Amino acid sequence: TPPPDWGEGVTEIGETNTENTYREYTRDYPLLSYQAELEVFKAQIEYDSLKADYAGDGRVDELVGVAMDALTSTAKTIRVNREDKPAAVVKAQLRRLTMFHIQYVLKCMDESGTKARNIRALMLTALYNAVNTMDSYYRNLCTSDMALGKQKAGMPGNGEEECDY
């Protein structure tokens, strides 16, 4: 009796399937090993300077670890801000981080009095948002301090403030 019809790609008994099953995976960024990706990220955020500035503070390594989890993830989506975002978008945002963004995240974590139930989610969200919120945060802080008389305004008409931030 003839074998059942299983559709295309399935061969008769005793025949060899010669269908090409090779897939080419393309990425926006070259595929790096975890160690190579870690070295690139550490250079990007000036890790050695951060470790010197925050000696004894394990949060720098924790933030690096959380960022590396996302940067090396093979998932199609990553959960940030309580929603699933395309992994490529999250990775692109994390690749924009600098030492100043990490300092900003640490400062915000120090100032927060709210108990976090999922610290990893908080850290990933803070890193993701830091790129888009850091400048506005410091500008608002400076403007607020000037209004309270804590800082001096810059030269009249030049639009610049003198702030210690």
Biotite code that builds the C-alpha atoms (Angstrom):
import biotite.structure as struc

atoms = struc.array([
    struc.Atom([0.000, 0.000, 0.000], chain_id="A", res_id=1, res_name="THR", atom_name="CA", element="C"),
    struc.Atom([1.274, 3.520, -0.700], chain_id="A", res_id=2, res_name="PRO", atom_name="CA", element="C"),
    struc.Atom([2.306, 5.673, 2.268], chain_id="A", res_id=3, res_name="PRO", atom_name="CA", element="C"),
    struc.Atom([-0.099, 8.394, 3.402], chain_id="A", res_id=4, res_name="PRO", atom_name="CA", element="C"),
    struc.Atom([0.165, 11.835, 1.795], chain_id="A", res_id=5, res_name="ASP", atom_name="CA", element="C"),
    struc.Atom([2.001, 14.004, 4.319], chain_id="A", res_id=6, res_name="TRP", atom_name="CA", element="C"),
    struc.Atom([2.370, 17.041, 2.076], chain_id="A", res_id=7, res_name="GLY", atom_name="CA", element="C"),
    struc.Atom([5.411, 18.688, 0.520], chain_id="A", res_id=8, res_name="GLU", atom_name="CA", element="C"),
    struc.Atom([8.886, 17.991, 1.807], chain_id="A", res_id=9, res_name="GLY", atom_name="CA", element="C"),
    struc.Atom([8.029, 14.479, 2.937], chain_id="A", res_id=10, res_name="VAL", atom_name="CA", element="C"),
    struc.Atom([9.588, 11.792, 0.816], chain_id="A", res_id=11, res_name="THR", atom_name="CA", element="C"),
    struc.Atom([8.546, 8.326, -0.182], chain_id="A", res_id=12, res_name="GLU", atom_name="CA", element="C"),
    struc.Atom([9.914, 5.595, 1.995], chain_id="A", res_id=13, res_name="ILE", atom_name="CA", element="C"),
    struc.Atom([13.556, 4.996, 1.106], chain_id="A", res_id=14, res_name="GLY", atom_name="CA", element="C"),
    struc.Atom([14.074, 8.360, -0.622], chain_id="A", res_id=15, res_name="GLU", atom_name="CA", element="C"),
    struc.Atom([16.341, 11.153, 0.660], chain_id="A", res_id=16, res_name="THR", atom_name="CA", element="C"),
    struc.Atom([14.868, 14.560, 1.411], chain_id="A", res_id=17, res_name="ASN", atom_name="CA", element="C"),
    struc.Atom([17.079, 17.139, -0.332], chain_id="A", res_id=18, res_name="THR", atom_name="CA", element="C"),
    struc.Atom([15.075, 20.194, 0.712], chain_id="A", res_id=19, res_name="GLU", atom_name="CA", element="C"),
    struc.Atom([17.323, 23.057, 1.842], chain_id="A", res_id=20, res_name="ASN", atom_name="CA", element="C"),
    struc.Atom([16.549, 23.831, 5.496], chain_id="A", res_id=21, res_name="THR", atom_name="CA", element="C"),
    struc.Atom([19.306, 26.400, 6.047], chain_id="A", res_id=22, res_name="TYR", atom_name="CA", element="C"),
    struc.Atom([18.053, 29.682, 7.489], chain_id="A", res_id=23, res_name="ARG", atom_name="CA", element="C"),
    struc.Atom([19.941, 32.938, 7.487], chain_id="A", res_id=24, res_name="GLU", atom_name="CA", element="C"),
    struc.Atom([19.347, 35.059, 10.558], chain_id="A", res_id=25, res_name="TYR", atom_name="CA", element="C"),
    struc.Atom([19.993, 38.773, 10.170], chain_id="A", res_id=26, res_name="THR", atom_name="CA", element="C"),
    struc.Atom([20.443, 41.251, 12.999], chain_id="A", res_id=27, res_name="ARG", atom_name="CA", element="C"),
    struc.Atom([20.970, 44.956, 13.234], chain_id="A", res_id=28, res_name="ASP", atom_name="CA", element="C"),
    struc.Atom([24.019, 44.292, 15.379], chain_id="A", res_id=29, res_name="TYR", atom_name="CA", element="C"),
    struc.Atom([26.629, 41.598, 14.922], chain_id="A", res_id=30, res_name="PRO", atom_name="CA", element="C"),
    struc.Atom([26.141, 38.514, 17.059], chain_id="A", res_id=31, res_name="LEU", atom_name="CA", element="C"),
    struc.Atom([28.598, 38.775, 19.932], chain_id="A", res_id=32, res_name="LEU", atom_name="CA", element="C"),
    struc.Atom([29.384, 36.325, 22.674], chain_id="A", res_id=33, res_name="SER", atom_name="CA", element="C"),
    struc.Atom([28.162, 37.231, 26.139], chain_id="A", res_id=34, res_name="TYR", atom_name="CA", element="C"),
    struc.Atom([31.683, 38.167, 27.225], chain_id="A", res_id=35, res_name="GLN", atom_name="CA", element="C"),
    struc.Atom([32.263, 40.368, 24.156], chain_id="A", res_id=36, res_name="ALA", atom_name="CA", element="C"),
    struc.Atom([28.861, 42.057, 24.626], chain_id="A", res_id=37, res_name="GLU", atom_name="CA", element="C"),
    struc.Atom([29.709, 42.644, 28.297], chain_id="A", res_id=38, res_name="LEU", atom_name="CA", element="C"),
    struc.Atom([33.027, 44.297, 27.412], chain_id="A", res_id=39, res_name="GLU", atom_name="CA", element="C"),
    struc.Atom([31.346, 46.543, 24.824], chain_id="A", res_id=40, res_name="VAL", atom_name="CA", element="C"),
    struc.Atom([28.663, 47.576, 27.333], chain_id="A", res_id=41, res_name="PHE", atom_name="CA", element="C"),
    struc.Atom([31.189, 48.236, 30.110], chain_id="A", res_id=42, res_name="LYS", atom_name="CA", element="C"),
    struc.Atom([33.229, 50.459, 27.801], chain_id="A", res_id=43, res_name="ALA", atom_name="CA", element="C"),
    struc.Atom([30.041, 52.260, 26.711], chain_id="A", res_id=44, res_name="GLN", atom_name="CA", element="C"),
    struc.Atom([29.093, 53.171, 30.302], chain_id="A", res_id=45, res_name="ILE", atom_name="CA", element="C"),
    struc.Atom([32.679, 53.758, 31.491], chain_id="A", res_id=46, res_name="GLU", atom_name="CA", element="C"),
    struc.Atom([32.323, 50.945, 33.996], chain_id="A", res_id=47, res_name="TYR", atom_name="CA", element="C"),
    struc.Atom([35.722, 51.419, 35.666], chain_id="A", res_id=48, res_name="ASP", atom_name="CA", element="C"),
    struc.Atom([34.932, 55.063, 36.469], chain_id="A", res_id=49, res_name="SER", atom_name="CA", element="C"),
    struc.Atom([31.519, 54.106, 37.845], chain_id="A", res_id=50, res_name="LEU", atom_name="CA", element="C"),
    struc.Atom([33.054, 51.428, 40.051], chain_id="A", res_id=51, res_name="LYS", atom_name="CA", element="C"),
    struc.Atom([35.573, 53.966, 41.368], chain_id="A", res_id=52, res_name="ALA", atom_name="CA", element="C"),
    struc.Atom([32.825, 56.527, 42.064], chain_id="A", res_id=53, res_name="ASP", atom_name="CA", element="C"),
    struc.Atom([30.512, 53.963, 43.673], chain_id="A", res_id=54, res_name="TYR", atom_name="CA", element="C"),
    struc.Atom([33.085, 51.784, 45.444], chain_id="A", res_id=55, res_name="ALA", atom_name="CA", element="C"),
    struc.Atom([31.367, 49.219, 47.621], chain_id="A", res_id=56, res_name="GLY", atom_name="CA", element="C"),
    struc.Atom([27.987, 49.819, 45.970], chain_id="A", res_id=57, res_name="ASP", atom_name="CA", element="C"),
    struc.Atom([26.902, 46.576, 44.337], chain_id="A", res_id=58, res_name="GLY", atom_name="CA", element="C"),
    struc.Atom([24.101, 48.279, 42.410], chain_id="A", res_id=59, res_name="ARG", atom_name="CA", element="C"),
    struc.Atom([26.425, 49.187, 39.532], chain_id="A", res_id=60, res_name="VAL", atom_name="CA", element="C"),
    struc.Atom([27.065, 45.491, 38.886], chain_id="A", res_id=61, res_name="ASP", atom_name="CA", element="C"),
    struc.Atom([23.367, 44.729, 39.357], chain_id="A", res_id=62, res_name="GLU", atom_name="CA", element="C"),
    struc.Atom([22.399, 47.331, 36.747], chain_id="A", res_id=63, res_name="LEU", atom_name="CA", element="C"),
    struc.Atom([25.019, 45.934, 34.370], chain_id="A", res_id=64, res_name="VAL", atom_name="CA", element="C"),
    struc.Atom([23.640, 42.438, 34.954], chain_id="A", res_id=65, res_name="GLY", atom_name="CA", element="C"),
    struc.Atom([20.057, 43.486, 34.246], chain_id="A", res_id=66, res_name="VAL", atom_name="CA", element="C"),
    struc.Atom([21.125, 45.354, 31.105], chain_id="A", res_id=67, res_name="ALA", atom_name="CA", element="C"),
    struc.Atom([23.143, 42.352, 29.935], chain_id="A", res_id=68, res_name="MET", atom_name="CA", element="C"),
    struc.Atom([20.167, 40.036, 30.446], chain_id="A", res_id=69, res_name="ASP", atom_name="CA", element="C"),
    struc.Atom([18.186, 42.198, 28.045], chain_id="A", res_id=70, res_name="ALA", atom_name="CA", element="C"),
    struc.Atom([21.038, 42.796, 25.587], chain_id="A", res_id=71, res_name="LEU", atom_name="CA", element="C"),
    struc.Atom([21.757, 39.085, 25.228], chain_id="A", res_id=72, res_name="THR", atom_name="CA", element="C"),
    struc.Atom([18.144, 37.924, 25.304], chain_id="A", res_id=73, res_name="SER", atom_name="CA", element="C"),
    struc.Atom([16.929, 35.826, 22.396], chain_id="A", res_id=74, res_name="THR", atom_name="CA", element="C"),
    struc.Atom([13.281, 36.581, 23.144], chain_id="A", res_id=75, res_name="ALA", atom_name="CA", element="C"),
    struc.Atom([11.246, 38.491, 20.568], chain_id="A", res_id=76, res_name="LYS", atom_name="CA", element="C"),
    struc.Atom([9.826, 40.797, 23.244], chain_id="A", res_id=77, res_name="THR", atom_name="CA", element="C"),
    struc.Atom([11.084, 42.139, 26.556], chain_id="A", res_id=78, res_name="ILE", atom_name="CA", element="C"),
    struc.Atom([8.782, 43.419, 29.274], chain_id="A", res_id=79, res_name="ARG", atom_name="CA", element="C"),
    struc.Atom([9.462, 47.073, 30.130], chain_id="A", res_id=80, res_name="VAL", atom_name="CA", element="C"),
    struc.Atom([7.076, 49.634, 31.670], chain_id="A", res_id=81, res_name="ASN", atom_name="CA", element="C"),
    struc.Atom([4.585, 46.812, 32.256], chain_id="A", res_id=82, res_name="ARG", atom_name="CA", element="C"),
    struc.Atom([4.252, 46.063, 28.558], chain_id="A", res_id=83, res_name="GLU", atom_name="CA", element="C"),
    struc.Atom([5.959, 43.781, 26.089], chain_id="A", res_id=84, res_name="ASP", atom_name="CA", element="C"),
    struc.Atom([8.194, 45.758, 23.762], chain_id="A", res_id=85, res_name="LYS", atom_name="CA", element="C"),
    struc.Atom([10.071, 44.425, 20.736], chain_id="A", res_id=86, res_name="PRO", atom_name="CA", element="C"),
    struc.Atom([13.462, 43.198, 21.913], chain_id="A", res_id=87, res_name="ALA", atom_name="CA", element="C"),
    struc.Atom([15.220, 45.208, 19.200], chain_id="A", res_id=88, res_name="ALA", atom_name="CA", element="C"),
    struc.Atom([13.709, 48.451, 20.556], chain_id="A", res_id=89, res_name="VAL", atom_name="CA", element="C"),
    struc.Atom([14.762, 47.677, 24.130], chain_id="A", res_id=90, res_name="VAL", atom_name="CA", element="C"),
    struc.Atom([18.277, 46.691, 23.036], chain_id="A", res_id=91, res_name="LYS", atom_name="CA", element="C"),
    struc.Atom([18.660, 49.839, 20.941], chain_id="A", res_id=92, res_name="ALA", atom_name="CA", element="C"),
    struc.Atom([17.642, 51.969, 23.918], chain_id="A", res_id=93, res_name="GLN", atom_name="CA", element="C"),
    struc.Atom([20.100, 50.199, 26.234], chain_id="A", res_id=94, res_name="LEU", atom_name="CA", element="C"),
    struc.Atom([22.895, 50.687, 23.701], chain_id="A", res_id=95, res_name="ARG", atom_name="CA", element="C"),
    struc.Atom([22.414, 54.457, 24.106], chain_id="A", res_id=96, res_name="ARG", atom_name="CA", element="C"),
    struc.Atom([23.191, 54.411, 27.846], chain_id="A", res_id=97, res_name="LEU", atom_name="CA", element="C"),
    struc.Atom([26.221, 56.264, 29.162], chain_id="A", res_id=98, res_name="THR", atom_name="CA", element="C"),
    struc.Atom([27.892, 56.625, 32.544], chain_id="A", res_id=99, res_name="MET", atom_name="CA", element="C"),
    struc.Atom([25.669, 59.647, 33.218], chain_id="A", res_id=100, res_name="PHE", atom_name="CA", element="C"),
    struc.Atom([22.504, 57.611, 32.687], chain_id="A", res_id=101, res_name="HIS", atom_name="CA", element="C"),
    struc.Atom([23.706, 55.010, 35.194], chain_id="A", res_id=102, res_name="ILE", atom_name="CA", element="C"),
    struc.Atom([24.469, 57.780, 37.716], chain_id="A", res_id=103, res_name="GLN", atom_name="CA", element="C"),
    struc.Atom([21.013, 59.218, 37.096], chain_id="A", res_id=104, res_name="TYR", atom_name="CA", element="C"),
    struc.Atom([19.348, 55.842, 37.709], chain_id="A", res_id=105, res_name="VAL", atom_name="CA", element="C"),
    struc.Atom([21.315, 55.377, 40.937], chain_id="A", res_id=106, res_name="LEU", atom_name="CA", element="C"),
    struc.Atom([20.365, 58.903, 42.096], chain_id="A", res_id=107, res_name="LYS", atom_name="CA", element="C"),
    struc.Atom([16.686, 58.269, 41.361], chain_id="A", res_id=108, res_name="CYS", atom_name="CA", element="C"),
    struc.Atom([16.822, 54.960, 43.210], chain_id="A", res_id=109, res_name="MET", atom_name="CA", element="C"),
    struc.Atom([18.384, 56.727, 46.212], chain_id="A", res_id=110, res_name="ASP", atom_name="CA", element="C"),
    struc.Atom([15.627, 59.355, 46.227], chain_id="A", res_id=111, res_name="GLU", atom_name="CA", element="C"),
    struc.Atom([12.744, 56.910, 45.899], chain_id="A", res_id=112, res_name="SER", atom_name="CA", element="C"),
    struc.Atom([10.961, 56.068, 49.103], chain_id="A", res_id=113, res_name="GLY", atom_name="CA", element="C"),
    struc.Atom([8.659, 53.524, 47.489], chain_id="A", res_id=114, res_name="THR", atom_name="CA", element="C"),
    struc.Atom([9.130, 49.834, 48.206], chain_id="A", res_id=115, res_name="LYS", atom_name="CA", element="C"),
    struc.Atom([9.687, 47.928, 44.960], chain_id="A", res_id=116, res_name="ALA", atom_name="CA", element="C"),
    struc.Atom([8.022, 44.543, 44.627], chain_id="A", res_id=117, res_name="ARG", atom_name="CA", element="C"),
    struc.Atom([9.973, 43.554, 41.504], chain_id="A", res_id=118, res_name="ASN", atom_name="CA", element="C"),
    struc.Atom([13.370, 45.230, 41.711], chain_id="A", res_id=119, res_name="ILE", atom_name="CA", element="C"),
    struc.Atom([14.612, 43.697, 38.454], chain_id="A", res_id=120, res_name="ARG", atom_name="CA", element="C"),
    struc.Atom([11.654, 45.122, 36.536], chain_id="A", res_id=121, res_name="ALA", atom_name="CA", element="C"),
    struc.Atom([12.196, 48.492, 38.216], chain_id="A", res_id=122, res_name="LEU", atom_name="CA", element="C"),
    struc.Atom([15.881, 48.497, 37.270], chain_id="A", res_id=123, res_name="MET", atom_name="CA", element="C"),
    struc.Atom([15.250, 47.520, 33.641], chain_id="A", res_id=124, res_name="LEU", atom_name="CA", element="C"),
    struc.Atom([12.500, 50.122, 33.318], chain_id="A", res_id=125, res_name="THR", atom_name="CA", element="C"),
    struc.Atom([14.715, 52.793, 34.900], chain_id="A", res_id=126, res_name="ALA", atom_name="CA", element="C"),
    struc.Atom([17.566, 51.997, 32.495], chain_id="A", res_id=127, res_name="LEU", atom_name="CA", element="C"),
    struc.Atom([15.207, 51.973, 29.513], chain_id="A", res_id=128, res_name="TYR", atom_name="CA", element="C"),
    struc.Atom([13.619, 55.309, 30.474], chain_id="A", res_id=129, res_name="ASN", atom_name="CA", element="C"),
    struc.Atom([16.852, 57.040, 31.539], chain_id="A", res_id=130, res_name="ALA", atom_name="CA", element="C"),
    struc.Atom([17.809, 57.853, 27.954], chain_id="A", res_id=131, res_name="VAL", atom_name="CA", element="C"),
    struc.Atom([14.612, 59.850, 27.437], chain_id="A", res_id=132, res_name="ASN", atom_name="CA", element="C"),
    struc.Atom([14.156, 61.401, 30.870], chain_id="A", res_id=133, res_name="THR", atom_name="CA", element="C"),
    struc.Atom([17.558, 62.362, 32.299], chain_id="A", res_id=134, res_name="MET", atom_name="CA", element="C"),
    struc.Atom([17.917, 65.784, 30.643], chain_id="A", res_id=135, res_name="ASP", atom_name="CA", element="C"),
    struc.Atom([14.392, 66.853, 31.575], chain_id="A", res_id=136, res_name="SER", atom_name="CA", element="C"),
    struc.Atom([14.904, 65.678, 35.158], chain_id="A", res_id=137, res_name="TYR", atom_name="CA", element="C"),
    struc.Atom([18.021, 67.786, 35.660], chain_id="A", res_id=138, res_name="TYR", atom_name="CA", element="C"),
    struc.Atom([16.534, 70.798, 33.857], chain_id="A", res_id=139, res_name="ARG", atom_name="CA", element="C"),
    struc.Atom([13.452, 70.603, 36.098], chain_id="A", res_id=140, res_name="ASN", atom_name="CA", element="C"),
    struc.Atom([15.628, 70.264, 39.193], chain_id="A", res_id=141, res_name="LEU", atom_name="CA", element="C"),
    struc.Atom([17.671, 73.309, 38.199], chain_id="A", res_id=142, res_name="CYS", atom_name="CA", element="C"),
    struc.Atom([14.595, 75.402, 37.363], chain_id="A", res_id=143, res_name="THR", atom_name="CA", element="C"),
    struc.Atom([12.951, 74.432, 40.645], chain_id="A", res_id=144, res_name="SER", atom_name="CA", element="C"),
    struc.Atom([16.045, 75.332, 42.647], chain_id="A", res_id=145, res_name="ASP", atom_name="CA", element="C"),
    struc.Atom([16.358, 78.711, 40.893], chain_id="A", res_id=146, res_name="MET", atom_name="CA", element="C"),
    struc.Atom([12.723, 79.472, 41.694], chain_id="A", res_id=147, res_name="ALA", atom_name="CA", element="C"),
    struc.Atom([13.439, 78.713, 45.346], chain_id="A", res_id=148, res_name="LEU", atom_name="CA", element="C"),
    struc.Atom([16.572, 80.903, 45.260], chain_id="A", res_id=149, res_name="GLY", atom_name="CA", element="C"),
    struc.Atom([18.973, 77.982, 45.753], chain_id="A", res_id=150, res_name="LYS", atom_name="CA", element="C"),
    struc.Atom([20.813, 78.585, 42.452], chain_id="A", res_id=151, res_name="GLN", atom_name="CA", element="C"),
    struc.Atom([21.858, 81.699, 40.566], chain_id="A", res_id=152, res_name="LYS", atom_name="CA", element="C"),
    struc.Atom([20.577, 82.409, 37.075], chain_id="A", res_id=153, res_name="ALA", atom_name="CA", element="C"),
    struc.Atom([23.156, 82.698, 34.301], chain_id="A", res_id=154, res_name="GLY", atom_name="CA", element="C"),
    struc.Atom([24.000, 85.883, 32.446], chain_id="A", res_id=155, res_name="MET", atom_name="CA", element="C"),
    struc.Atom([20.848, 87.756, 31.393], chain_id="A", res_id=156, res_name="PRO", atom_name="CA", element="C"),
    struc.Atom([19.690, 86.900, 27.915], chain_id="A", res_id=157, res_name="GLY", atom_name="CA", element="C"),
    struc.Atom([21.955, 83.932, 27.235], chain_id="A", res_id=158, res_name="ASN", atom_name="CA", element="C"),
    struc.Atom([19.353, 81.346, 28.237], chain_id="A", res_id=159, res_name="GLY", atom_name="CA", element="C"),
    struc.Atom([21.815, 79.327, 30.323], chain_id="A", res_id=160, res_name="GLU", atom_name="CA", element="C"),
    struc.Atom([21.517, 78.480, 33.999], chain_id="A", res_id=161, res_name="GLU", atom_name="CA", element="C"),
    struc.Atom([24.266, 77.827, 36.490], chain_id="A", res_id=162, res_name="GLU", atom_name="CA", element="C"),
    struc.Atom([23.428, 74.641, 38.321], chain_id="A", res_id=163, res_name="CYS", atom_name="CA", element="C"),
    struc.Atom([25.535, 72.202, 40.264], chain_id="A", res_id=164, res_name="ASP", atom_name="CA", element="C"),
    struc.Atom([23.870, 69.169, 38.652], chain_id="A", res_id=165, res_name="TYR", atom_name="CA", element="C"),
])
